[in-house]
Amino acid sequence: MPKLPRTSGALIVKALERLGFVKIRQSGSHVILRRGAKGCVVPMHSEVKVGTLAGILRQADISPEEFIDVL
């Protein structure tokens, strides 16, 4: 598994949108995205921790390699 980068919430949202996710709504500093039956919640922080990013990718059912390619 490649090492996940520390990145911002805005860049994560952009990468997930490139993978076909649609922004459903935003509640405070969290954006809810959905693609079919899969969904995920992305915190809009200036720097998202690596463990949090791994959890987001698990929720979205996306491999780290696939995410890094579109990032």
PQR file with spaces between the fields and no chain letter, atoms N, CA, C, O and H, PARSE charges and radii, in Angstrom:
ATOM       1  N    MET     1       0.842   -1.172    0.000 -0.4000 1.5000
ATOM       2  CA   MET     1       0.000    0.000    0.000 -0.0000 2.0000
ATOM       3  C    MET     1       0.891    1.241    0.000  0.5500 1.7000
ATOM       4  O    MET     1       1.813    1.342    0.810 -0.5500 1.4000
ATOM       5  N    PRO     2       0.620    2.190   -0.909 -0.5600 1.5000
ATOM       6  CA   PRO     2       1.437    3.397   -0.936  0.2800 2.0000
ATOM       7  C    PRO     2       1.136    4.288    0.262  0.5500 1.7000
ATOM       8  O    PRO     2       0.070    4.202    0.872 -0.5500 1.4000
ATOM       9  N    LYS     3       2.080    5.128    0.575 -0.4000 1.5000
ATOM      10  CA   LYS     3       1.916    6.035    1.702 -0.0000 2.0000
ATOM      11  C    LYS     3       0.937    7.138    1.316  0.5500 1.7000
ATOM      12  O    LYS     3       1.100    7.788    0.282 -0.5500 1.4000
ATOM      13  H    LYS     3       2.946    5.198    0.080  0.4000 1.0000
ATOM      14  N    LEU     4      -0.074    7.346    2.143 -0.4000 1.5000
ATOM      15  CA   LEU     4      -1.073    8.371    1.864 -0.0000 2.0000
ATOM      16  C    LEU     4      -0.516    9.750    2.211  0.5500 1.7000
ATOM      17  O    LEU     4       0.188    9.903    3.209 -0.5500 1.4000
ATOM      18  H    LEU     4      -0.206    6.818    2.983  0.4000 1.0000
ATOM      19  N    PRO     5      -0.828   10.749    1.390 -0.5600 1.5000
ATOM      20  CA   PRO     5      -0.325   12.100    1.651  0.2800 2.0000
ATOM      21  C    PRO     5      -1.182   12.832    2.669  0.5500 1.7000
ATOM      22  O    PRO     5      -2.360   12.516    2.838 -0.5500 1.4000
ATOM      23  N    ARG     6      -0.600   13.800    3.342 -0.4000 1.5000
ATOM      24  CA   ARG     6      -1.372   14.703    4.197 -0.0000 2.0000
ATOM      25  C    ARG     6      -1.855   15.812    3.268  0.5500 1.7000
ATOM      26  O    ARG     6      -1.046   16.527    2.677 -0.5500 1.4000
ATOM      27  H    ARG     6       0.357   14.057    3.205  0.4000 1.0000
ATOM      28  N    THR     7      -3.145   15.952    3.143 -0.4000 1.5000
ATOM      29  CA   THR     7      -3.717   16.902    2.201 -0.0000 2.0000
ATOM      30  C    THR     7      -4.913   17.603    2.828  0.5500 1.7000
ATOM      31  O    THR     7      -5.365   17.226    3.909 -0.5500 1.4000
ATOM      32  H    THR     7      -3.802   15.372    3.624  0.4000 1.0000
ATOM      33  N    SER     8      -5.417   18.609    2.157 -0.4000 1.5000
ATOM      34  CA   SER     8      -6.541   19.362    2.703 -0.0000 2.0000
ATOM      35  C    SER     8      -7.867   18.703    2.342  0.5500 1.7000
ATOM      36  O    SER     8      -7.941   17.882    1.428 -0.5500 1.4000
ATOM      37  H    SER     8      -5.050   18.916    1.279  0.4000 1.0000
ATOM      38  N    GLY     9      -8.898   19.073    3.067 -0.4000 1.5000
ATOM      39  CA   GLY     9     -10.228   18.540    2.800 -0.0000 2.0000
ATOM      40  C    GLY     9     -10.722   18.938    1.423  0.5500 1.7000
ATOM      41  O    GLY     9     -11.386   18.146    0.753 -0.5500 1.4000
ATOM      42  H    GLY     9      -8.838   19.740    3.810  0.4000 1.0000
ATOM      43  N    ALA    10     -10.408   20.163    0.984 -0.4000 1.5000
ATOM      44  CA   ALA    10     -10.846   20.625   -0.330 -0.0000 2.0000
ATOM      45  C    ALA    10     -10.242   19.782   -1.453  0.5500 1.7000
ATOM      46  O    ALA    10     -10.929   19.464   -2.424 -0.5500 1.4000
ATOM      47  H    ALA    10      -9.869   20.806    1.529  0.4000 1.0000
ATOM      48  N    LEU    11      -8.964   19.417   -1.328 -0.4000 1.5000
ATOM      49  CA   LEU    11      -8.328   18.581   -2.356 -0.0000 2.0000
ATOM      50  C    LEU    11      -8.903   17.169   -2.359  0.5500 1.7000
ATOM      51  O    LEU    11      -9.022   16.549   -3.416 -0.5500 1.4000
ATOM      52  H    LEU    11      -8.407   19.675   -0.539  0.4000 1.0000
ATOM      53  N    ILE    12      -9.257   16.664   -1.190 -0.4000 1.5000
ATOM      54  CA   ILE    12      -9.874   15.333   -1.112 -0.0000 2.0000
ATOM      55  C    ILE    12     -11.223   15.349   -1.813  0.5500 1.7000
ATOM      56  O    ILE    12     -11.545   14.430   -2.566 -0.5500 1.4000
ATOM      57  H    ILE    12      -9.161   17.168   -0.332  0.4000 1.0000
ATOM      58  N    VAL    13     -12.018   16.394   -1.570 -0.4000 1.5000
ATOM      59  CA   VAL    13     -13.329   16.506   -2.216 -0.0000 2.0000
ATOM      60  C    VAL    13     -13.170   16.571   -3.729  0.5500 1.7000
ATOM      61  O    VAL    13     -13.917   15.910   -4.451 -0.5500 1.4000
ATOM      62  H    VAL    13     -11.757   17.141   -0.959  0.4000 1.0000
ATOM      63  N    LYS    14     -12.216   17.351   -4.224 -0.4000 1.5000
ATOM      64  CA   LYS    14     -11.989   17.463   -5.675 -0.0000 2.0000
ATOM      65  C    LYS    14     -11.600   16.109   -6.274  0.5500 1.7000
ATOM      66  O    LYS    14     -12.078   15.735   -7.345 -0.5500 1.4000
ATOM      67  H    LYS    14     -11.609   17.888   -3.638  0.4000 1.0000
ATOM      68  N    ALA    15     -10.728   15.380   -5.573 -0.4000 1.5000
ATOM      69  CA   ALA    15     -10.296   14.072   -6.078 -0.0000 2.0000
ATOM      70  C    ALA    15     -11.465   13.097   -6.107  0.5500 1.7000
ATOM      71  O    ALA    15     -11.615   12.337   -7.064 -0.5500 1.4000
ATOM      72  H    ALA    15     -10.339   15.684   -4.703  0.4000 1.0000
ATOM      73  N    LEU    16     -12.298   13.112   -5.063 -0.4000 1.5000
ATOM      74  CA   LEU    16     -13.446   12.207   -5.034 -0.0000 2.0000
ATOM      75  C    LEU    16     -14.467   12.579   -6.108  0.5500 1.7000
ATOM      76  O    LEU    16     -15.116   11.699   -6.674 -0.5500 1.4000
ATOM      77  H    LEU    16     -12.177   13.729   -4.286  0.4000 1.0000
ATOM      78  N    GLU    17     -14.614   13.871   -6.394 -0.4000 1.5000
ATOM      79  CA   GLU    17     -15.523   14.281   -7.472 -0.0000 2.0000
ATOM      80  C    GLU    17     -15.015   13.801   -8.824  0.5500 1.7000
ATOM      81  O    GLU    17     -15.815   13.463   -9.696 -0.5500 1.4000
ATOM      82  H    GLU    17     -14.087   14.586   -5.934  0.4000 1.0000
ATOM      83  N    ARG    18     -13.694   13.764   -9.015 -0.4000 1.5000
ATOM      84  CA   ARG    18     -13.123   13.220  -10.251 -0.0000 2.0000
ATOM      85  C    ARG    18     -13.402   11.723  -10.377  0.5500 1.7000
ATOM      86  O    ARG    18     -13.448   11.187  -11.484 -0.5500 1.4000
ATOM      87  H    ARG    18     -13.044   14.039   -8.307  0.4000 1.0000
ATOM      88  N    LEU    19     -13.588   11.049   -9.233 -0.4000 1.5000
ATOM      89  CA   LEU    19     -13.880    9.614   -9.234 -0.0000 2.0000
ATOM      90  C    LEU    19     -15.377    9.325   -9.331  0.5500 1.7000
ATOM      91  O    LEU    19     -15.790    8.169   -9.243 -0.5500 1.4000
ATOM      92  H    LEU    19     -13.551   11.485   -8.333  0.4000 1.0000
ATOM      93  N    GLY    20     -16.190   10.362   -9.512 -0.4000 1.5000
ATOM      94  CA   GLY    20     -17.620   10.154   -9.725 -0.0000 2.0000
ATOM      95  C    GLY    20     -18.507   10.449   -8.537  0.5500 1.7000
ATOM      96  O    GLY    20     -19.717   10.235   -8.612 -0.5500 1.4000
ATOM      97  H    GLY    20     -15.854   11.302   -9.583  0.4000 1.0000
ATOM      98  N    PHE    21     -17.943   10.935   -7.437 -0.4000 1.5000
ATOM      99  CA   PHE    21     -18.759   11.274   -6.275 -0.0000 2.0000
ATOM     100  C    PHE    21     -19.420   12.629   -6.490  0.5500 1.7000
ATOM     101  O    PHE    21     -18.879   13.496   -7.177 -0.5500 1.4000
ATOM     102  H    PHE    21     -16.960   11.108   -7.376  0.4000 1.0000
ATOM     103  N    VAL    22     -20.597   12.799   -5.893 -0.4000 1.5000
ATOM     104  CA   VAL    22     -21.349   14.045   -6.005 -0.0000 2.0000
ATOM     105  C    VAL    22     -21.521   14.617   -4.608  0.5500 1.7000
ATOM     106  O    VAL    22     -21.833   13.893   -3.662 -0.5500 1.4000
ATOM     107  H    VAL    22     -21.036   12.094   -5.336  0.4000 1.0000
ATOM     108  N    LYS    23     -21.312   15.933   -4.487 -0.4000 1.5000
ATOM     109  CA   LYS    23     -21.494   16.607   -3.203 -0.0000 2.0000
ATOM     110  C    LYS    23     -22.992   16.707   -2.920  0.5500 1.7000
ATOM     111  O    LYS    23     -23.725   17.371   -3.653 -0.5500 1.4000
ATOM     112  H    LYS    23     -21.059   16.521   -5.255  0.4000 1.0000
ATOM     113  N    ILE    24     -23.440   16.045   -1.852 -0.4000 1.5000
ATOM     114  CA   ILE    24     -24.855   16.032   -1.495 -0.0000 2.0000
ATOM     115  C    ILE    24     -25.199   17.256   -0.652  0.5500 1.7000
ATOM     116  O    ILE    24     -26.147   17.982   -0.950 -0.5500 1.4000
ATOM     117  H    ILE    24     -22.844   15.506   -1.256  0.4000 1.0000
ATOM     118  N    ARG    25     -24.422   17.474    0.395 -0.4000 1.5000
ATOM     119  CA   ARG    25     -24.680   18.609    1.275 -0.0000 2.0000
ATOM     120  C    ARG    25     -23.454   18.874    2.125  0.5500 1.7000
ATOM     121  O    ARG    25     -22.502   18.094    2.140 -0.5500 1.4000
ATOM     122  H    ARG    25     -23.652   16.885    0.637  0.4000 1.0000
ATOM     123  N    GLN    26     -23.500   19.997    2.835 -0.4000 1.5000
ATOM     124  CA   GLN    26     -22.436   20.338    3.771 -0.0000 2.0000
ATOM     125  C    GLN    26     -23.082   20.718    5.086  0.5500 1.7000
ATOM     126  O    GLN    26     -23.996   21.542    5.128 -0.5500 1.4000
ATOM     127  H    GLN    26     -24.273   20.630    2.823  0.4000 1.0000
ATOM     128  N    SER    27     -22.603   20.111    6.161 -0.4000 1.5000
ATOM     129  CA   SER    27     -23.091   20.402    7.497 -0.0000 2.0000
ATOM     130  C    SER    27     -21.916   20.910    8.318  0.5500 1.7000
ATOM     131  O    SER    27     -21.073   20.130    8.761 -0.5500 1.4000
ATOM     132  H    SER    27     -21.861   19.442    6.127  0.4000 1.0000
ATOM     133  N    GLY    28     -21.865   22.211    8.516 -0.4000 1.5000
ATOM     134  CA   GLY    28     -20.726   22.790    9.237 -0.0000 2.0000
ATOM     135  C    GLY    28     -19.463   22.646    8.423  0.5500 1.7000
ATOM     136  O    GLY    28     -19.398   23.097    7.280 -0.5500 1.4000
ATOM     137  H    GLY    28     -22.550   22.845    8.157  0.4000 1.0000
ATOM     138  N    SER    29     -18.453   22.016    9.010 -0.4000 1.5000
ATOM     139  CA   SER    29     -17.181   21.850    8.306 -0.0000 2.0000
ATOM     140  C    SER    29     -17.031   20.453    7.711  0.5500 1.7000
ATOM     141  O    SER    29     -15.911   20.019    7.441 -0.5500 1.4000
ATOM     142  H    SER    29     -18.506   21.649    9.939  0.4000 1.0000
ATOM     143  N    HIS    30     -18.138   19.740    7.501 -0.4000 1.5000
ATOM     144  CA   HIS    30     -18.085   18.398    6.931 -0.0000 2.0000
ATOM     145  C    HIS    30     -18.928   18.331    5.659  0.5500 1.7000
ATOM     146  O    HIS    30     -20.078   18.770    5.641 -0.5500 1.4000
ATOM     147  H    HIS    30     -19.048   20.093    7.720  0.4000 1.0000
ATOM     148  N    VAL    31     -18.340   17.775    4.594 -0.4000 1.5000
ATOM     149  CA   VAL    31     -19.018   17.623    3.314 -0.0000 2.0000
ATOM     150  C    VAL    31     -19.416   16.162    3.161  0.5500 1.7000
ATOM     151  O    VAL    31     -18.612   15.264    3.411 -0.5500 1.4000
ATOM     152  H    VAL    31     -17.406   17.419    4.608  0.4000 1.0000
ATOM     153  N    ILE    32     -20.662   15.924    2.749 -0.4000 1.5000
ATOM     154  CA   ILE    32     -21.161   14.569    2.523 -0.0000 2.0000
ATOM     155  C    ILE    32     -21.196   14.335    1.024  0.5500 1.7000
ATOM     156  O    ILE    32     -21.830   15.083    0.278 -0.5500 1.4000
ATOM     157  H    ILE    32     -21.315   16.653    2.546  0.4000 1.0000
ATOM     158  N    LEU    33     -20.500   13.276    0.590 -0.4000 1.5000
ATOM     159  CA   LEU    33     -20.424   12.913   -0.823 -0.0000 2.0000
ATOM     160  C    LEU    33     -21.049   11.542   -1.021  0.5500 1.7000
ATOM     161  O    LEU    33     -21.054   10.718   -0.107 -0.5500 1.4000
ATOM     162  H    LEU    33     -19.986   12.669    1.195  0.4000 1.0000
ATOM     163  N    ARG    34     -21.585   11.294   -2.235 -0.4000 1.5000
ATOM     164  CA   ARG    34     -22.214   10.010   -2.518 -0.0000 2.0000
ATOM     165  C    ARG    34     -21.948    9.612   -3.965  0.5500 1.7000
ATOM     166  O    ARG    34     -21.910   10.448   -4.868 -0.5500 1.4000
ATOM     167  H    ARG    34     -21.581   11.963   -2.978  0.4000 1.0000
ATOM     168  N    ARG    35     -21.763    8.301   -4.155 -0.4000 1.5000
ATOM     169  CA   ARG    35     -21.656    7.700   -5.496 -0.0000 2.0000
ATOM     170  C    ARG    35     -22.411    6.387   -5.437  0.5500 1.7000
ATOM     171  O    ARG    35     -21.916    5.407   -4.880 -0.5500 1.4000
ATOM     172  H    ARG    35     -21.793    7.622   -3.421  0.4000 1.0000
ATOM     173  N    GLY    36     -23.597    6.360   -6.004 -0.4000 1.5000
ATOM     174  CA   GLY    36     -24.437    5.168   -5.923 -0.0000 2.0000
ATOM     175  C    GLY    36     -24.841    4.921   -4.482  0.5500 1.7000
ATOM     176  O    GLY    36     -25.392    5.805   -3.826 -0.5500 1.4000
ATOM     177  H    GLY    36     -23.999    7.157   -6.457  0.4000 1.0000
ATOM     178  N    ALA    37     -24.569    3.720   -3.989 -0.4000 1.5000
ATOM     179  CA   ALA    37     -24.915    3.373   -2.609 -0.0000 2.0000
ATOM     180  C    ALA    37     -23.791    3.720   -1.631  0.5500 1.7000
ATOM     181  O    ALA    37     -23.994    3.675   -0.418 -0.5500 1.4000
ATOM     182  H    ALA    37     -24.122    3.002   -4.522  0.4000 1.0000
ATOM     183  N    LYS    38     -22.615    4.065   -2.144 -0.4000 1.5000
ATOM     184  CA   LYS    38     -21.478    4.390   -1.291 -0.0000 2.0000
ATOM     185  C    LYS    38     -21.442    5.880   -0.990  0.5500 1.7000
ATOM     186  O    LYS    38     -21.683    6.709   -1.868 -0.5500 1.4000
ATOM     187  H    LYS    38     -22.450    4.102   -3.130  0.4000 1.0000
ATOM     188  N    GLY    39     -21.143    6.205    0.240 -0.4000 1.5000
ATOM     189  CA   GLY    39     -21.035    7.600    0.634 -0.0000 2.0000
ATOM     190  C    GLY    39     -19.875    7.785    1.587  0.5500 1.7000
ATOM     191  O    GLY    39     -19.351    6.817    2.138 -0.5500 1.4000
ATOM     192  H    GLY    39     -20.947    5.532    0.953  0.4000 1.0000
ATOM     193  N    CYS    40     -19.474    9.036    1.782 -0.4000 1.5000
ATOM     194  CA   CYS    40     -18.406    9.329    2.726 -0.0000 2.0000
ATOM     195  C    CYS    40     -18.541   10.763    3.222  0.5500 1.7000
ATOM     196  O    CYS    40     -19.189   11.600    2.594 -0.5500 1.4000
ATOM     197  H    CYS    40     -19.900    9.823    1.334  0.4000 1.0000
ATOM     198  N    VAL    41     -17.921   11.020    4.352 -0.4000 1.5000
ATOM     199  CA   VAL    41     -17.938   12.333    4.980 -0.0000 2.0000
ATOM     200  C    VAL    41     -16.500   12.841    5.032  0.5500 1.7000
ATOM     201  O    VAL    41     -15.609   12.166    5.547 -0.5500 1.4000
ATOM     202  H    VAL    41     -17.395   10.339    4.863  0.4000 1.0000
ATOM     203  N    VAL    42     -16.286   14.048    4.490 -0.4000 1.5000
ATOM     204  CA   VAL    42     -14.941   14.629    4.426 -0.0000 2.0000
ATOM     205  C    VAL    42     -14.902   15.889    5.284  0.5500 1.7000
ATOM     206  O    VAL    42     -15.690   16.807    5.058 -0.5500 1.4000
ATOM     207  H    VAL    42     -17.010   14.597    4.072  0.4000 1.0000
ATOM     208  N    PRO    43     -13.999   15.953    6.268 -0.5600 1.5000
ATOM     209  CA   PRO    43     -13.864   17.185    7.048  0.2800 2.0000
ATOM     210  C    PRO    43     -13.122   18.230    6.223  0.5500 1.7000
ATOM     211  O    PRO    43     -12.111   17.923    5.592 -0.5500 1.4000
ATOM     212  N    MET    44     -13.615   19.447    6.226 -0.4000 1.5000
ATOM     213  CA   MET    44     -13.003   20.523    5.449 -0.0000 2.0000
ATOM     214  C    MET    44     -11.949   21.243    6.290  0.5500 1.7000
ATOM     215  O    MET    44     -12.077   22.431    6.586 -0.5500 1.4000
ATOM     216  H    MET    44     -14.437   19.696    6.739  0.4000 1.0000
ATOM     217  N    HIS    45     -10.910   20.506    6.669 -0.4000 1.5000
ATOM     218  CA   HIS    45      -9.818   21.066    7.452 -0.0000 2.0000
ATOM     219  C    HIS    45      -8.668   21.421    6.520  0.5500 1.7000
ATOM     220  O    HIS    45      -8.598   20.925    5.395 -0.5500 1.4000
ATOM     221  H    HIS    45     -10.806   19.540    6.429  0.4000 1.0000
ATOM     222  N    SER    46      -7.772   22.277    6.986 -0.4000 1.5000
ATOM     223  CA   SER    46      -6.624   22.650    6.158 -0.0000 2.0000
ATOM     224  C    SER    46      -5.664   21.483    5.979  0.5500 1.7000
ATOM     225  O    SER    46      -4.970   21.406    4.965 -0.5500 1.4000
ATOM     226  H    SER    46      -7.830   22.680    7.899  0.4000 1.0000
ATOM     227  N    GLU    47      -5.614   20.575    6.946 -0.4000 1.5000
ATOM     228  CA   GLU    47      -4.794   19.367    6.830 -0.0000 2.0000
ATOM     229  C    GLU    47      -5.532   18.199    7.480  0.5500 1.7000
ATOM     230  O    GLU    47      -5.813   18.215    8.679 -0.5500 1.4000
ATOM     231  H    GLU    47      -6.178   20.637    7.770  0.4000 1.0000
ATOM     232  N    VAL    48      -5.841   17.187    6.672 -0.4000 1.5000
ATOM     233  CA   VAL    48      -6.527   15.994    7.153 -0.0000 2.0000
ATOM     234  C    VAL    48      -5.475   14.944    7.481  0.5500 1.7000
ATOM     235  O    VAL    48      -4.581   14.680    6.677 -0.5500 1.4000
ATOM     236  H    VAL    48      -5.614   17.173    5.698  0.4000 1.0000
ATOM     237  N    LYS    49      -5.581   14.351    8.652 -0.4000 1.5000
ATOM     238  CA   LYS    49      -4.595   13.348    9.065 -0.0000 2.0000
ATOM     239  C    LYS    49      -4.696   12.100    8.190  0.5500 1.7000
ATOM     240  O    LYS    49      -5.736   11.821    7.592 -0.5500 1.4000
ATOM     241  H    LYS    49      -6.307   14.566    9.305  0.4000 1.0000
ATOM     242  N    VAL    50      -3.597   11.361    8.129 -0.4000 1.5000
ATOM     243  CA   VAL    50      -3.495   10.183    7.268 -0.0000 2.0000
ATOM     244  C    VAL    50      -4.501    9.112    7.683  0.5500 1.7000
ATOM     245  O    VAL    50      -5.101    8.469    6.822 -0.5500 1.4000
ATOM     246  H    VAL    50      -2.753   11.587    8.614  0.4000 1.0000
ATOM     247  N    GLY    51      -4.692    8.910    8.970 -0.4000 1.5000
ATOM     248  CA   GLY    51      -5.651    7.916    9.450 -0.0000 2.0000
ATOM     249  C    GLY    51      -7.078    8.278    9.086  0.5500 1.7000
ATOM     250  O    GLY    51      -7.881    7.404    8.759 -0.5500 1.4000
ATOM     251  H    GLY    51      -4.205    9.432    9.670  0.4000 1.0000
ATOM     252  N    THR    52      -7.392    9.555    9.140 -0.4000 1.5000
ATOM     253  CA   THR    52      -8.721   10.027    8.745 -0.0000 2.0000
ATOM     254  C    THR    52      -8.930    9.817    7.253  0.5500 1.7000
ATOM     255  O    THR    52     -10.007    9.393    6.832 -0.5500 1.4000
ATOM     256  H    THR    52      -6.740   10.265    9.405  0.4000 1.0000
ATOM     257  N    LEU    53      -7.910   10.109    6.450 -0.4000 1.5000
ATOM     258  CA   LEU    53      -7.996    9.896    5.004 -0.0000 2.0000
ATOM     259  C    LEU    53      -8.189    8.416    4.693  0.5500 1.7000
ATOM     260  O    LEU    53      -8.965    8.069    3.804 -0.5500 1.4000
ATOM     261  H    LEU    53      -7.036   10.453    6.792  0.4000 1.0000
ATOM     262  N    ALA    54      -7.498    7.549    5.408 -0.4000 1.5000
ATOM     263  CA   ALA    54      -7.669    6.106    5.203 -0.0000 2.0000
ATOM     264  C    ALA    54      -9.108    5.682    5.504  0.5500 1.7000
ATOM     265  O    ALA    54      -9.672    4.844    4.799 -0.5500 1.4000
ATOM     266  H    ALA    54      -6.867    7.831    6.131  0.4000 1.0000
ATOM     267  N    GLY    55      -9.694    6.256    6.543 -0.4000 1.5000
ATOM     268  CA   GLY    55     -11.081    5.955    6.882 -0.0000 2.0000
ATOM     269  C    GLY    55     -12.046    6.451    5.818  0.5500 1.7000
ATOM     270  O    GLY    55     -13.024    5.774    5.501 -0.5500 1.4000
ATOM     271  H    GLY    55      -9.236    6.937    7.116  0.4000 1.0000
ATOM     272  N    ILE    56     -11.777    7.629    5.264 -0.4000 1.5000
ATOM     273  CA   ILE    56     -12.622    8.169    4.192 -0.0000 2.0000
ATOM     274  C    ILE    56     -12.570    7.246    2.979  0.5500 1.7000
ATOM     275  O    ILE    56     -13.603    6.959    2.374 -0.5500 1.4000
ATOM     276  H    ILE    56     -10.983    8.178    5.521  0.4000 1.0000
ATOM     277  N    LEU    57     -11.383    6.782    2.624 -0.4000 1.5000
ATOM     278  CA   LEU    57     -11.244    5.894    1.470 -0.0000 2.0000
ATOM     279  C    LEU    57     -11.927    4.550    1.722  0.5500 1.7000
ATOM     280  O    LEU    57     -12.479    3.952    0.798 -0.5500 1.4000
ATOM     281  H    LEU    57     -10.544    7.014    3.116  0.4000 1.0000
ATOM     282  N    ARG    58     -11.893    4.078    2.958 -0.4000 1.5000
ATOM     283  CA   ARG    58     -12.592    2.841    3.309 -0.0000 2.0000
ATOM     284  C    ARG    58     -14.103    3.027    3.149  0.5500 1.7000
ATOM     285  O    ARG    58     -14.784    2.164    2.595 -0.5500 1.4000
ATOM     286  H    ARG    58     -11.445    4.564    3.709  0.4000 1.0000
ATOM     287  N    GLN    59     -14.626    4.161    3.640 -0.4000 1.5000
ATOM     288  CA   GLN    59     -16.057    4.453    3.501 -0.0000 2.0000
ATOM     289  C    GLN    59     -16.457    4.504    2.028  0.5500 1.7000
ATOM     290  O    GLN    59     -17.508    3.996    1.640 -0.5500 1.4000
ATOM     291  H    GLN    59     -14.073    4.862    4.090  0.4000 1.0000
ATOM     292  N    ALA    60     -15.607    5.123    1.220 -0.4000 1.5000
ATOM     293  CA   ALA    60     -15.915    5.319   -0.195 -0.0000 2.0000
ATOM     294  C    ALA    60     -15.622    4.085   -1.038  0.5500 1.7000
ATOM     295  O    ALA    60     -15.982    4.047   -2.215 -0.5500 1.4000
ATOM     296  H    ALA    60     -14.753    5.536    1.536  0.4000 1.0000
ATOM     297  N    ASP    61     -14.978    3.077   -0.461 -0.4000 1.5000
ATOM     298  CA   ASP    61     -14.593    1.846   -1.154 -0.0000 2.0000
ATOM     299  C    ASP    61     -13.665    2.158   -2.332  0.5500 1.7000
ATOM     300  O    ASP    61     -13.875    1.692   -3.452 -0.5500 1.4000
ATOM     301  H    ASP    61     -14.686    3.108    0.495  0.4000 1.0000
ATOM     302  N    ILE    62     -12.635    2.958   -2.049 -0.4000 1.5000
ATOM     303  CA   ILE    62     -11.636    3.338   -3.044 -0.0000 2.0000
ATOM     304  C    ILE    62     -10.272    2.903   -2.546  0.5500 1.7000
ATOM     305  O    ILE    62      -9.957    3.050   -1.365 -0.5500 1.4000
ATOM     306  H    ILE    62     -12.464    3.337   -1.140  0.4000 1.0000
ATOM     307  N    SER    63      -9.465    2.367   -3.447 -0.4000 1.5000
ATOM     308  CA   SER    63      -8.117    1.960   -3.058 -0.0000 2.0000
ATOM     309  C    SER    63      -7.226    3.188   -2.952  0.5500 1.7000
ATOM     310  O    SER    63      -7.463    4.183   -3.637 -0.5500 1.4000
ATOM     311  H    SER    63      -9.721    2.247   -4.406  0.4000 1.0000
ATOM     312  N    PRO    64      -6.201    3.133   -2.100 -0.5600 1.5000
ATOM     313  CA   PRO    64      -5.264    4.258   -1.995  0.2800 2.0000
ATOM     314  C    PRO    64      -4.570    4.571   -3.320  0.5500 1.7000
ATOM     315  O    PRO    64      -4.316    5.737   -3.625 -0.5500 1.4000
ATOM     316  N    GLU    65      -4.261    3.536   -4.110 -0.4000 1.5000
ATOM     317  CA   GLU    65      -3.604    3.750   -5.396 -0.0000 2.0000
ATOM     318  C    GLU    65      -4.505    4.557   -6.329  0.5500 1.7000
ATOM     319  O    GLU    65      -4.047    5.484   -6.998 -0.5500 1.4000
ATOM     320  H    GLU    65      -4.467    2.590   -3.863  0.4000 1.0000
ATOM     321  N    GLU    66      -5.792    4.198   -6.367 -0.4000 1.5000
ATOM     322  CA   GLU    66      -6.752    4.890   -7.219 -0.0000 2.0000
ATOM     323  C    GLU    66      -6.886    6.351   -6.794  0.5500 1.7000
ATOM     324  O    GLU    66      -6.972    7.241   -7.639 -0.5500 1.4000
ATOM     325  H    GLU    66      -6.164    3.445   -5.823  0.4000 1.0000
ATOM     326  N    PHE    67      -6.902    6.595   -5.481 -0.4000 1.5000
ATOM     327  CA   PHE    67      -7.025    7.961   -4.961 -0.0000 2.0000
ATOM     328  C    PHE    67      -5.800    8.791   -5.320  0.5500 1.7000
ATOM     329  O    PHE    67      -5.936    9.935   -5.756 -0.5500 1.4000
ATOM     330  H    PHE    67      -6.832    5.872   -4.794  0.4000 1.0000
ATOM     331  N    ILE    68      -4.612    8.236   -5.144 -0.4000 1.5000
ATOM     332  CA   ILE    68      -3.372    8.967   -5.420 -0.0000 2.0000
ATOM     333  C    ILE    68      -3.252    9.287   -6.913  0.5500 1.7000
ATOM     334  O    ILE    68      -2.719   10.334   -7.281 -0.5500 1.4000
ATOM     335  H    ILE    68      -4.501    7.307   -4.790  0.4000 1.0000
ATOM     336  N    ASP    69      -3.748    8.388   -7.774 -0.4000 1.5000
ATOM     337  CA   ASP    69      -3.693    8.636   -9.216 -0.0000 2.0000
ATOM     338  C    ASP    69      -4.491    9.873   -9.611  0.5500 1.7000
ATOM     339  O    ASP    69      -4.053   10.635  -10.472 -0.5500 1.4000
ATOM     340  H    ASP    69      -4.181    7.538   -7.475  0.4000 1.0000
ATOM     341  N    VAL    70      -5.651   10.085   -9.000 -0.4000 1.5000
ATOM     342  CA   VAL    70      -6.485   11.241   -9.372 -0.0000 2.0000
ATOM     343  C    VAL    70      -6.139   12.487   -8.583  0.5500 1.7000
ATOM     344  O    VAL    70      -6.585   13.581   -8.927 -0.5500 1.4000
ATOM     345  H    VAL    70      -6.007    9.465   -8.300  0.4000 1.0000
ATOM     346  N    LEU    71      -5.348   12.337   -7.527 -0.4000 1.5000
ATOM     347  CA   LEU    71      -4.973   13.489   -6.703 -0.0000 2.0000
ATOM     348  C    LEU    71      -3.985   14.334   -7.473  0.5500 1.7000
ATOM     349  O    LEU    71      -3.529   15.362   -6.972 -0.5500 1.4000
ATOM     350  H    LEU    71      -4.985   11.448   -7.247  0.4000 1.0000
